[in-house]
Amino acid sequence: MFPQRIICLTEETTEWLYLLGQSHRIVGISGYTVRPKEARHEKPRVSAFTSAKIGKILALKPDCVFGFSDLQADIAAELIRRGVQVTVFNQRSVDEIFSMLYQVAAMVGEATQGLQRIQAMQDHLHSLKTPSYAKRPKVYFEEWDEPRISAIRWVSELIHIAGGDDCFPELSMQSMGKDRIIADPMEIVRRSPDIIIGSWCGKKFRPDKVAARAGWSDVPAVKNGQIFEIKSADILQPGPAALTDGVNQLHRIINNWVNVHG
């Protein structure tokens, strides 16, 4: 009835199945998986993000493959042509992440436990909301540096929950990274962020490099040393990590700013 052999092409479904106590169902994972740590030691890596070892996946005889977004459409299409059941999610908001988590839990027979864990995460997010802030900091979240890409929707929403305001809320509604490119980098300066948070997926964030950008010396975040990194595995993974460790780091950074400037 429930799939016994699952391949997770993205980290969020791997982490969620581990949290649900269903790691025994996983027979393959993404090579980018770092959460939970034990997954990298226990499970074979069968894919990158936009490419996969189709032969290796087929050899593992999966009952179901979980994927994410249009970026994995080609992988999904090839597996479907080979007769594999594929479920691709496209969660872009906090609500959509919760919906994905519930669907995965139900698919492995853990709907009740899934709802309990989802409720706990929702309660936690509610506890972080601080409407009493007299001043909310403007936050520029940089997903990539060249070209400069601003926050995706769930990150923008978590910034708001944590007490800040995304400098580019209009771009956050664009699901594709190419549509969140800031055409004029000096627009970031004009929007005068109080806090800069970087999460360069695939390479280490360099606060010193950001601070040294031409024309950025008068940006409040630069003048006040408010430039931080949140690891991409903690915030750019649309699953449990972003809703727990990621938002907690956002809240800590914003709350510290409010304690000084609010």
C-alpha positions in Angstrom: 0.0 0.0 0.0 2.7 2.4 1.0 6.0 2.8 -1.0 8.8 0.7 0.5 11.6 1.9 -1.7 11.9 5.7 -2.0 14.5 7.8 -3.7 14.7 11.5 -2.6 16.2 13.8 -5.2 16.1 16.7 -2.7 17.2 17.1 0.9 13.9 18.2 2.3 12.1 15.0 1.7 15.1 13.0 3.0 15.1 15.0 6.3 11.4 14.8 6.7 11.3 11.0 6.3 14.1 10.7 8.9 12.1 12.9 11.3 9.1 10.7 10.7 11.1 7.6 11.5 10.8 6.3 8.0 14.4 6.4 6.9 14.3 2.7 6.2 12.2 3.4 3.1 14.9 5.6 1.5 17.1 3.8 -0.9 18.8 6.8 -2.6 19.4 10.5 -2.0 20.7 13.6 -3.6 24.5 14.2 -3.5 23.8 17.6 -2.0 22.2 16.2 1.1 23.7 17.3 4.4 20.7 17.0 6.7 20.5 14.7 8.5 24.2 14.0 8.6 23.7 10.2 8.9 22.0 10.1 5.6 25.2 10.7 3.7 26.8 7.7 5.4 23.8 5.4 5.2 22.3 6.1 1.7 23.7 5.9 -1.8 23.9 9.2 -3.6 22.1 9.0 -7.0 21.7 12.6 -8.2 22.9 16.2 -8.2 20.2 18.8 -8.4 19.5 19.0 -12.1 21.1 15.7 -13.1 20.8 12.1 -12.0 22.3 8.7 -12.5 19.3 7.1 -14.1 20.8 3.7 -14.4 21.7 3.7 -10.7 18.2 4.8 -9.8 16.6 2.1 -11.9 18.9 -0.5 -10.4 17.6 0.4 -6.9 14.0 -0.5 -8.1 12.3 2.5 -6.4 8.5 2.4 -5.7 8.5 6.2 -5.8 10.9 9.1 -6.5 10.4 12.5 -4.8 11.6 15.5 -6.7 11.3 19.3 -6.6 10.3 21.9 -9.2 10.8 22.5 -12.9 14.6 22.2 -12.4 14.1 18.4 -12.1 11.6 18.1 -14.9 14.0 16.3 -17.2 14.9 13.8 -14.6 11.3 13.2 -13.8 10.4 12.8 -17.5 13.1 10.2 -18.1 12.1 8.2 -15.0 8.5 8.3 -16.0 9.3 7.0 -19.5 11.1 4.2 -17.7 8.0 3.3 -15.8 9.0 4.8 -12.4 6.4 6.6 -10.2 7.6 10.2 -9.7 6.1 12.8 -7.4 7.4 16.3 -8.0 6.5 19.1 -5.5 6.9 22.8 -6.3 6.5 24.4 -2.9 7.5 28.1 -2.9 5.8 29.5 0.2 5.6 28.5 3.9 2.1 27.2 3.4 3.1 25.2 0.4 6.0 23.7 2.4 3.6 22.5 5.1 1.3 21.1 2.4 4.2 19.1 0.9 5.2 17.8 4.3 1.7 16.6 5.0 1.4 14.9 1.5 4.7 13.0 2.0 3.7 11.9 5.5 0.4 10.6 4.2 2.1 8.8 1.4 4.1 6.7 3.9 1.3 6.1 6.3 2.3 8.7 8.8 -0.4 11.4 8.4 -1.2 11.6 12.1 2.4 12.0 13.1 3.0 14.4 10.2 0.1 16.6 11.4 1.5 16.6 14.9 4.9 17.7 13.8 3.5 20.3 11.4 1.4 21.8 14.2 4.5 22.0 16.4 6.4 23.9 13.6 3.4 26.2 13.0 3.2 26.9 16.7 6.9 27.7 16.8 6.5 30.1 13.9 3.6 31.8 15.6 5.7 32.2 18.8 8.4 34.1 16.8 6.1 36.8 15.6 6.8 40.0 17.3 4.3 42.7 16.4 5.5 44.9 19.3 8.7 45.9 17.4 8.6 49.7 17.1 10.9 49.5 14.1 11.3 46.6 11.8 14.7 46.3 10.1 14.9 46.2 6.3 16.6 43.0 5.3 18.3 42.3 2.1 18.7 38.5 1.6 21.2 37.5 -1.2 20.7 34.1 -2.7 23.5 34.6 -5.2 26.1 37.3 -5.8 26.8 37.3 -9.6 24.2 38.2 -10.7 22.6 39.3 -7.5 19.5 37.3 -6.7 17.2 38.2 -3.8 15.1 36.0 -1.5 12.7 33.4 -2.7 9.1 33.5 -1.3 9.4 31.3 1.7 12.6 33.1 2.8 10.8 36.5 2.4 7.9 35.2 4.5 10.2 33.8 7.2 12.0 37.2 7.4 8.6 38.8 8.0 7.7 36.2 10.7 11.1 36.8 12.4 10.4 40.5 12.6 12.0 42.1 9.6 10.9 43.4 6.2 12.3 42.0 2.9 13.9 44.8 0.8 12.6 43.1 -2.4 9.2 41.6 -1.6 8.0 42.1 -5.2 10.8 39.8 -6.4 10.1 37.1 -3.9 6.9 36.3 -5.7 8.9 35.1 -8.7 9.5 31.4 -8.4 12.5 31.3 -10.8 15.9 32.5 -9.7 16.4 34.2 -13.1 13.3 36.3 -12.4 14.7 37.5 -9.0 17.9 39.0 -10.4 18.3 42.6 -9.3 18.9 44.3 -12.7 20.5 47.4 -11.2 22.7 46.4 -8.2 22.6 50.0 -7.0 18.9 49.5 -6.3 20.0 47.5 -3.2 21.9 50.6 -2.0 18.9 52.8 -2.6 16.7 50.5 -0.6 19.1 51.0 2.3 19.0 47.6 4.1 19.6 47.6 7.8 20.7 43.9 7.7 22.3 41.9 4.9 22.0 38.1 5.0 23.8 36.0 2.4 23.2 32.3 1.5 25.2 31.6 -1.6 24.1 28.1 -2.6 27.2 26.2 -3.4 29.8 28.5 -2.2 30.8 30.3 1.1 29.3 33.7 1.7 31.9 36.5 2.0 30.8 39.4 4.2 34.0 41.2 3.5 33.5 41.0 -0.2 30.0 42.4 0.2 31.1 45.3 2.4 33.8 46.2 -0.1 31.4 46.6 -3.0 31.6 50.0 -4.8 29.1 52.5 -3.5 28.0 50.3 -0.5 30.0 52.1 2.3 27.0 54.1 3.4 24.5 51.2 3.4 23.4 51.0 7.1 24.1 47.2 7.2 27.6 47.8 6.0 28.2 50.8 8.3 27.0 48.9 11.4 28.5 45.5 10.6 25.2 43.8 10.1 26.2 41.3 7.4 25.6 37.6 8.2 25.5 34.2 6.6 22.9 31.5 6.9 24.0 28.2 5.4 21.9 27.3 2.3 21.1 23.9 3.8 19.4 25.7 6.7 17.3 28.3 4.8 17.2 27.5 1.0 15.9 24.0 1.5 12.0 24.2 1.4 11.3 21.8 4.2 11.9 21.3 7.9 15.2 23.0 8.0 14.0 26.4 6.9 11.0 26.2 9.3 13.2 25.5 12.3 17.0 26.2 12.1 16.6 28.7 9.3 13.9 30.9 10.8 15.6 30.6 14.2 18.8 32.2 12.8 16.8 34.9 11.1 15.0 35.7 14.4 18.2 35.8 16.3 19.9 38.2 13.8 16.8 40.5 13.7 16.1 40.4 17.4 19.7 41.4 18.1 19.4 44.4 15.7 16.1 45.4 17.4 17.7 45.3 20.8 20.2 47.9 19.6 18.2 50.0 17.2 14.5 49.3 17.8 
